[in-house]
Structure formats: C-alpha cells, structure tokens
C-alpha cells in the first residue's frame, strides 16, 4: 500500500461539489508532483483507503452523510492514517475544532495559489 519506485504519491481529495473537486484535482496534478484521488463522500473515501495510503487528506467540511471532521476523527482511529496530515476546506470552517485537532484550514472561495501553498506547506 505504499509508494513504490517512480509511482507518484497520492493526495486524497474528498469534495462533494464535483466542479470544485475537479478544479482542485486538476490544479494539484498539474502544478505538483502528486497524484490525486478524487471522491465525493466519506463512504467512497473509505473504499479508496483499502487501496492507497495518501500523503495528505484534503477534506470538504460539509460532506453528505458525514462531515469532514467526523471523517477525520475516524481516520485518526486507524493507525495507518492517524499521522497523515489533513487540510479542511469550506466556506464555514469550525476553526476551534480544526485548531484542536491540528488540521490546516482553507476558506472557500480560495485562490489557486493559496491552495498550492497550503498543500506544499502541509506536506513538507
């Protein structure tokens, strides 16, 4: 489940707004050395996590069925994902909860340069 050879490391993007998710995925794929796996909800994300161990989670806060924060809390109970950094994105972020969990936050709407800077800063 880890990166082998020249295979690019993966960022898992969980975003239910497909147009925003596609912009994020395209930007990261074109502007960074990372591969992007884009899913629209926590259920799909858990399915993908059977196949990959990402280097970063980029989570929408307001997901259908389970919030990004609830998803993050479940990830932290799994040893293989507990230390993977996360960025939460939303127009209405719960800043106190993010700070408590040491999650980076990115307020929508955001500039592409902001996205790239926070991704680079969080992974490094």
C-alpha positions as CSV (number, residue, x, y, z in Angstrom):
1,X,0.0,0.0,0.0
2,X,3.0,2.4,-0.1
3,X,4.5,4.2,-3.0
4,X,6.9,2.0,-5.0
5,X,9.6,3.2,-7.3
6,X,8.6,6.1,-9.5
7,X,4.9,6.0,-8.7
8,X,3.6,9.4,-7.6
9,X,2.5,9.9,-4.0
10,X,-1.3,10.4,-3.7
11,X,-3.4,13.2,-2.2
12,X,-7.0,12.1,-1.4
13,X,-9.5,14.8,-2.1
14,X,-13.0,14.4,-0.6
15,X,-15.2,17.0,-2.1
16,X,-18.9,16.6,-2.9
17,X,-19.1,19.6,-5.2
18,X,-17.8,17.9,-8.4
19,X,-16.7,21.2,-10.2
20,X,-14.7,22.3,-7.2
21,X,-13.2,18.8,-6.7
22,X,-12.2,18.7,-10.4
23,X,-10.5,22.1,-10.2
24,X,-8.6,21.1,-7.1
25,X,-7.6,17.7,-8.6
26,X,-6.5,19.2,-11.9
27,X,-4.5,22.0,-10.2
28,X,-2.7,19.7,-7.9
29,X,-2.0,17.2,-10.7
30,X,-0.6,19.8,-13.0
31,X,1.3,22.0,-10.5
32,X,2.7,19.5,-8.1
33,X,4.4,16.1,-8.3
34,X,1.4,14.5,-6.6
35,X,-1.3,12.2,-8.0
36,X,-4.9,13.0,-6.9
37,X,-7.6,10.6,-6.0
38,X,-11.0,12.5,-6.0
39,X,-14.1,11.1,-4.3
40,X,-17.4,12.8,-3.4
41,X,-18.1,11.4,0.1
42,X,-16.7,9.6,3.1
43,X,-18.0,6.2,2.0
44,X,-16.1,6.4,-1.3
45,X,-13.0,7.7,0.6
46,X,-13.0,4.7,2.9
47,X,-13.3,2.4,-0.2
48,X,-10.2,4.1,-1.7
49,X,-8.3,3.8,1.5
50,X,-8.4,0.0,1.0
51,X,-6.1,0.6,-2.0
52,X,-4.0,3.7,-1.1
53,X,-2.2,5.4,1.8
54,X,-2.2,9.1,0.9
55,X,0.4,11.6,1.9
56,X,-2.4,14.2,2.5
57,X,-6.2,14.4,3.0
58,X,-7.9,17.4,1.5
59,X,-11.4,17.3,3.0
60,X,-14.5,19.4,2.5
61,X,-16.1,20.2,5.9
62,X,-19.7,19.8,4.7
63,X,-20.0,16.3,3.2
64,X,-23.2,14.3,2.7
65,X,-23.8,11.8,5.4
66,X,-20.7,12.5,7.5
67,X,-18.9,15.8,8.0
68,X,-15.2,16.2,7.0
69,X,-14.5,16.5,10.8
70,X,-16.3,13.2,11.6
71,X,-14.4,11.5,8.7
72,X,-11.1,12.9,10.1
73,X,-11.9,11.7,13.6
74,X,-12.5,8.2,12.2
75,X,-9.2,8.3,10.3
76,X,-7.4,9.1,13.5
77,X,-8.5,5.8,15.0
78,X,-6.8,3.9,12.2
79,X,-3.0,3.5,12.8
80,X,-2.0,3.7,9.1
81,X,-3.8,7.1,8.6
82,X,-3.5,8.7,12.0
83,X,-0.3,10.6,11.2
84,X,-1.3,11.7,7.6
85,X,-1.8,15.5,7.6
86,X,-5.2,17.0,6.6
87,X,-6.5,20.2,5.2
88,X,-10.2,21.1,5.7
89,X,-11.9,23.3,3.1
90,X,-15.2,25.1,3.4
91,X,-16.9,28.5,3.4
92,X,-17.8,27.9,7.1
93,X,-14.9,26.3,8.9
94,X,-15.1,25.3,12.6
95,X,-11.7,27.0,13.3
96,X,-11.7,26.0,17.0
97,X,-12.2,22.3,16.2
98,X,-9.5,22.5,13.5
99,X,-7.0,24.1,15.8
100,X,-7.8,21.5,18.5
101,X,-7.0,18.7,16.0
102,X,-4.1,20.5,14.3
103,X,-5.9,20.5,10.9
104,X,-5.0,23.2,8.4
105,X,-7.9,25.2,7.1
106,X,-8.6,26.8,3.8
107,X,-11.6,29.1,3.4
108,X,-13.8,28.9,0.3
109,X,-13.6,30.7,-2.0
110,X,-9.8,30.5,-2.3
111,X,-7.2,31.4,-4.9
112,X,-5.3,28.6,-6.7
113,X,-2.0,29.9,-5.3
114,X,-3.5,29.7,-1.7
115,X,-4.4,26.0,-2.4
116,X,-0.9,25.2,-3.7
117,X,0.8,27.0,-0.9
118,X,-1.2,25.2,1.9
119,X,-0.8,21.8,0.2
120,X,3.0,22.3,-0.1
121,X,3.3,23.7,3.5
122,X,1.2,20.9,5.0
123,X,3.1,18.0,3.3
124,X,6.6,19.4,4.0
